[in-house]
Amino acid sequence: MHIVFGGAFNGKRQWVKEWVGNREHVWLEGKLPDETAPFVVVAGLEEWVRAQLENGMDEQRIRNLVGQAVCKQPFNRQLWILTDMNRGIVPVDPLERQLRDVIGRLYQELFKRAEQVTRIWYGIPQTIKGADGHENLHENR
């Protein structure tokens, strides 16, 4: 599993689109994978988590569902785009604070499981964990 993360509007999706290129893939925005695909890109996890919290789902159930979604795909065929929400001012709104806390703990679990982690800072990639390149991520490039 490869995680690409960074702040909002830092070029994560554009970088991933260029990297994926013409390769066959499924792009999920604000949804979890529910079936095996040749290659899956999961973006907008924070929006999915927000919707679950608004509907009263507890944090452990959210973490379990995300963990199950990760296990549905071979690790070398999934890339998750995550928005870093844990810097800056702590939100005043209770739901936004809860979202920030849940996302922080969920990201810790995902980062531990990931084989590769890349931070995108204003369009510039920086490898935080794993190989320098993407050679191992998808064999049929």
Backbone bond lengths (Angstrom), bond angles and torsions (degrees), N, CA, C in turn:
res aa  C-N    CA-C-N  psi(-1)  N-CA   C-N-CA  omega(-1)  CA-C   N-CA-C  phi
1 M - - - 1.452 - - 1.526 107.60 -
2 H 1.298 114.84 136.74 1.461 121.74 177.83 1.521 106.81 -114.82
3 I 1.309 116.26 132.26 1.460 121.77 175.07 1.513 108.09 -112.79
4 V 1.322 115.12 132.00 1.461 122.53 173.45 1.523 105.08 -116.32
5 F 1.342 116.79 121.93 1.460 119.16 -177.70 1.518 110.43 -135.98
6 G 1.304 114.17 163.94 1.456 121.76 177.57 1.508 108.87 168.36
7 G 1.301 115.75 179.43 1.458 120.64 179.33 1.515 111.90 -70.13
8 A 1.314 114.98 168.27 1.467 120.82 177.95 1.526 109.38 -60.42
9 F 1.307 116.04 139.04 1.465 123.38 175.81 1.524 113.35 58.53
10 N 1.340 115.89 38.40 1.463 121.13 177.50 1.520 112.51 -103.35
11 G 1.338 118.27 5.34 1.454 121.05 175.27 1.517 115.54 95.30
12 K 1.334 117.70 16.74 1.466 120.97 -178.17 1.520 111.87 -61.77
13 R 1.320 117.59 -52.49 1.464 121.13 -177.04 1.521 111.45 -63.67
14 Q 1.308 117.38 -41.06 1.467 120.20 179.01 1.521 110.84 -63.05
15 W 1.314 116.76 -43.04 1.458 120.87 179.31 1.524 110.43 -61.73
16 V 1.341 116.52 -44.38 1.464 120.67 179.58 1.528 110.50 -65.29
17 K 1.332 118.14 -42.51 1.472 120.61 178.91 1.519 111.32 -59.28
18 E 1.314 116.95 -41.41 1.461 120.12 178.11 1.522 110.86 -67.03
19 W 1.328 117.07 -40.22 1.449 120.81 -179.38 1.533 110.91 -67.57
20 V 1.338 117.59 -43.15 1.460 121.69 -179.10 1.526 110.21 -66.96
21 G 1.327 116.32 -39.42 1.468 120.49 178.29 1.517 112.65 57.65
22 N 1.326 116.95 -132.29 1.465 122.38 -176.75 1.522 113.65 -91.71
23 R 1.306 117.41 2.29 1.465 120.66 -178.50 1.529 109.53 -62.49
24 E 1.322 116.02 144.04 1.463 121.25 178.78 1.529 109.05 -64.47
25 H 1.335 115.38 128.54 1.466 119.86 179.99 1.527 110.43 -157.77
26 V 1.309 115.04 164.76 1.458 122.73 172.83 1.522 106.34 -115.33
27 W 1.333 116.64 128.27 1.462 121.68 179.26 1.524 107.63 -107.05
28 L 1.322 117.07 117.85 1.458 122.47 179.51 1.521 108.77 -109.26
29 E 1.299 115.96 126.45 1.461 121.77 -179.14 1.525 108.33 -114.34
30 G 1.339 116.64 112.13 1.463 120.72 178.85 1.512 113.86 71.58
31 K 1.342 117.06 21.28 1.464 122.18 178.76 1.521 108.92 -136.96
32 L 1.322 115.08 156.32 1.455 120.72 175.49 1.520 109.26 -95.28
33 P 1.330 117.87 149.09 1.463 120.05 175.87 1.523 110.16 -65.04
34 D 1.336 116.27 136.50 1.455 119.08 178.76 1.520 112.50 -122.07
35 E 1.311 116.51 -0.46 1.460 120.34 175.64 1.519 108.89 -152.27
36 T 1.308 116.20 161.54 1.450 121.57 -178.32 1.525 110.37 -71.56
37 A 1.310 116.29 137.53 1.465 122.82 177.77 1.525 107.69 -130.77
38 P 1.356 117.76 161.25 1.469 119.68 177.65 1.526 111.50 -57.06
39 F 1.304 116.55 -40.37 1.465 123.31 176.83 1.519 106.01 -158.65
40 V 1.320 117.80 132.54 1.457 120.75 -177.53 1.523 109.96 -122.46
41 V 1.335 115.08 136.79 1.457 123.16 172.60 1.524 105.95 -113.15
42 V 1.323 116.22 122.88 1.456 121.92 179.46 1.523 107.51 -110.71
43 A 1.317 116.47 118.54 1.462 122.16 179.73 1.531 108.53 -125.32
44 G 1.319 116.13 157.58 1.460 119.87 176.06 1.520 114.60 74.07
45 L 1.337 117.12 28.38 1.464 120.18 179.17 1.523 110.98 -57.50
46 E 1.323 116.93 -37.04 1.463 119.95 -178.90 1.530 111.81 -62.14
47 E 1.320 117.80 -31.27 1.472 120.65 177.39 1.523 110.49 -72.37
48 W 1.329 116.19 -37.78 1.468 119.65 176.41 1.528 109.45 -63.97
49 V 1.330 117.01 -44.41 1.465 120.82 179.61 1.526 110.20 -62.35
50 R 1.327 117.38 -43.16 1.472 121.34 179.01 1.534 110.27 -57.03
51 A 1.329 116.96 -46.06 1.466 120.88 -179.61 1.524 111.18 -61.99
52 Q 1.332 117.11 -39.45 1.466 120.29 179.56 1.524 110.59 -66.41
53 L 1.330 117.42 -42.00 1.461 120.64 178.64 1.527 111.01 -64.73
54 E 1.329 116.71 -40.86 1.467 120.58 178.15 1.520 111.47 -61.89
55 N 1.329 116.58 -29.99 1.465 121.13 178.92 1.527 112.69 -88.99
56 G 1.337 117.04 6.19 1.448 120.99 173.80 1.519 116.16 88.08
57 M 1.333 117.77 9.50 1.464 119.32 179.07 1.526 109.32 -71.04
58 D 1.346 115.80 140.29 1.463 118.83 -179.79 1.527 110.50 -83.09
59 E 1.322 114.64 161.82 1.466 121.41 -174.66 1.526 112.44 -60.23
60 Q 1.317 118.06 -42.01 1.467 119.54 -177.58 1.522 111.12 -63.20
61 R 1.311 117.81 -39.04 1.476 121.34 178.38 1.530 109.75 -65.33
62 I 1.327 117.18 -41.14 1.465 121.43 177.64 1.526 109.44 -59.81
63 R 1.331 116.58 -48.53 1.467 120.49 -178.92 1.522 111.45 -63.56
64 N 1.329 117.54 -37.87 1.462 120.74 177.51 1.526 111.38 -64.35
65 L 1.328 117.51 -43.97 1.465 121.00 -179.12 1.530 111.38 -64.54
66 V 1.326 116.77 -40.42 1.466 120.00 178.03 1.532 109.33 -66.21
67 G 1.318 117.25 -42.76 1.463 120.88 177.91 1.519 112.12 -59.74
68 Q 1.320 116.80 -41.61 1.466 121.07 177.28 1.525 110.97 -64.47
69 A 1.338 116.91 -40.12 1.473 120.86 179.57 1.526 110.51 -63.71
70 V 1.325 117.02 -40.21 1.464 121.15 178.36 1.523 110.20 -61.20
71 C 1.319 116.33 -40.61 1.471 120.90 -176.63 1.526 113.29 -73.37
72 K 1.328 118.48 -14.37 1.473 121.39 -179.10 1.519 112.92 -75.06
73 Q 1.319 117.61 -19.33 1.456 122.10 -177.22 1.517 109.56 -113.54
74 P 1.335 118.13 143.94 1.473 118.27 169.65 1.527 109.11 -58.57
75 F 1.322 116.84 140.28 1.459 121.12 -175.28 1.525 112.98 -57.21
76 N 1.326 118.10 -34.37 1.463 119.30 -177.88 1.519 112.62 -83.16
77 R 1.330 117.45 9.76 1.465 120.59 180.00 1.527 112.42 -125.90
78 Q 1.332 116.23 27.20 1.455 118.54 178.05 1.521 111.26 -142.06
79 L 1.319 114.01 140.90 1.457 122.21 177.86 1.527 106.37 -133.58
80 W 1.303 116.38 128.53 1.469 122.20 -179.20 1.526 108.23 -112.40
81 I 1.321 116.89 129.23 1.468 122.83 175.76 1.527 107.00 -101.45
82 L 1.322 116.30 116.53 1.459 121.63 -175.06 1.524 110.54 -119.97
83 T 1.320 115.99 135.81 1.462 121.02 178.10 1.518 109.53 -93.89
84 D 1.329 115.93 125.81 1.453 122.00 178.26 1.527 108.39 -72.38
85 M 1.326 115.91 114.03 1.467 121.66 -177.53 1.524 112.37 -112.81
86 N 1.316 117.58 4.87 1.464 120.30 -170.19 1.514 114.43 -103.46
87 R 1.294 116.80 19.92 1.467 120.04 175.74 1.517 108.02 -116.29
88 G 1.274 116.45 157.86 1.459 119.79 176.48 1.524 112.36 92.42
89 I 1.296 114.41 -155.80 1.461 122.58 -174.09 1.528 110.16 -76.81
90 V 1.318 116.33 136.31 1.467 121.21 175.65 1.531 107.64 -70.90
91 P 1.334 117.09 127.92 1.471 119.83 -177.09 1.531 113.03 -62.46
92 V 1.330 116.18 147.25 1.456 122.64 177.69 1.528 109.91 -77.31
93 D 1.327 116.87 -38.89 1.461 122.53 -178.06 1.536 110.52 -64.39
94 P 1.339 117.81 128.06 1.473 120.59 -177.85 1.532 113.79 -58.51
95 L 1.329 118.56 -40.03 1.460 120.64 179.33 1.521 110.84 -66.20
96 E 1.321 117.32 -40.09 1.471 120.76 178.59 1.531 111.04 -66.00
97 R 1.338 117.21 -37.43 1.469 120.73 175.75 1.517 110.79 -65.08
98 Q 1.340 116.17 -43.53 1.457 120.38 178.49 1.526 110.27 -62.63
99 L 1.325 116.94 -43.53 1.467 121.31 178.39 1.522 109.98 -58.44
100 R 1.298 116.92 -46.67 1.473 121.67 179.91 1.528 111.17 -59.01
101 D 1.325 116.56 -43.26 1.467 120.68 -179.91 1.527 111.83 -67.30
102 V 1.323 116.50 -46.58 1.465 121.06 -179.22 1.521 110.24 -63.16
103 I 1.321 116.69 -44.94 1.472 121.33 179.05 1.529 110.13 -60.46
104 G 1.309 117.73 -41.86 1.464 120.80 -179.85 1.518 111.98 -60.21
105 R 1.326 116.60 -45.94 1.470 119.89 179.81 1.534 111.34 -70.45
106 L 1.322 116.91 -38.55 1.462 121.34 178.79 1.527 110.92 -64.66
107 Y 1.324 117.32 -43.70 1.457 121.15 178.44 1.526 111.47 -61.94
108 Q 1.338 117.54 -37.72 1.464 119.72 177.48 1.526 110.52 -57.76
109 E 1.319 117.00 -43.64 1.463 120.97 178.93 1.525 110.94 -64.63
110 L 1.334 116.53 -45.47 1.461 120.11 -178.96 1.523 111.48 -64.62
111 F 1.313 117.75 -41.70 1.467 121.26 -179.76 1.526 110.93 -63.90
112 K 1.329 117.41 -37.42 1.464 120.49 177.70 1.524 110.86 -63.85
113 R 1.325 117.18 -38.71 1.461 121.62 -177.33 1.523 112.56 -77.53
114 A 1.310 116.73 -26.09 1.468 120.92 -174.37 1.516 112.24 -66.06
115 E 1.313 114.98 142.90 1.464 121.24 174.33 1.521 110.54 -83.07
116 Q 1.328 115.22 -27.40 1.455 119.92 -178.11 1.523 109.29 -143.60
117 V 1.331 116.57 138.32 1.459 122.47 177.66 1.523 107.86 -132.24
118 T 1.329 115.19 127.73 1.465 121.93 179.20 1.520 109.02 -124.09
119 R 1.326 116.09 126.69 1.460 120.59 174.19 1.523 108.09 -94.90
120 I 1.317 116.21 134.36 1.462 121.68 175.51 1.518 107.41 -107.63
121 W 1.316 115.18 120.32 1.462 121.29 179.92 1.518 106.65 -120.48
122 Y 1.330 116.13 104.02 1.466 122.49 -178.18 1.523 112.33 51.48
123 G 1.341 114.26 46.43 1.451 121.06 176.04 1.517 115.62 86.08
124 I 1.314 117.76 -5.64 1.466 121.11 -177.65 1.526 108.92 -102.25
125 P 1.347 117.33 121.91 1.459 119.85 -179.53 1.525 112.24 -81.62
126 Q 1.328 115.11 143.34 1.456 121.65 174.31 1.531 107.49 -135.27
127 T 1.331 116.83 120.78 1.454 120.81 178.87 1.521 109.33 -74.29
128 I 1.319 115.93 123.30 1.459 122.64 179.81 1.527 109.96 -99.97
129 K 1.331 116.24 -32.45 1.457 121.44 -177.25 1.525 108.21 -149.03
130 G 1.319 117.68 137.25 1.457 121.50 174.42 1.508 113.48 96.86
131 A 1.327 114.82 -164.56 1.469 122.71 -175.68 1.522 111.76 -63.56
132 D 1.338 115.10 155.52 1.463 120.01 177.34 1.518 111.89 -69.28
133 G 1.317 116.68 -32.00 1.460 121.26 -178.78 1.501 111.06 -112.62
134 H 1.312 115.69 -166.24 1.451 121.75 -177.80 1.513 111.63 -110.86
135 E 1.318 118.00 15.54 1.453 121.52 -173.45 1.516 112.49 -58.15
136 N 1.317 117.70 -38.35 1.463 121.15 -174.00 1.520 112.72 -85.34
137 L 1.317 117.20 -10.31 1.452 119.87 -172.85 1.517 113.31 -74.33
138 H 1.305 117.37 -37.57 1.457 119.74 -175.80 1.516 108.20 -148.26
139 E 1.304 116.09 108.42 1.472 119.84 -172.70 1.514 113.62 -65.78
140 N 1.310 118.51 -32.15 1.474 121.17 -173.92 1.517 112.13 -95.22
141 R 1.277 116.18 42.94 1.457 121.41 -174.92 1.484 113.87 -61.56
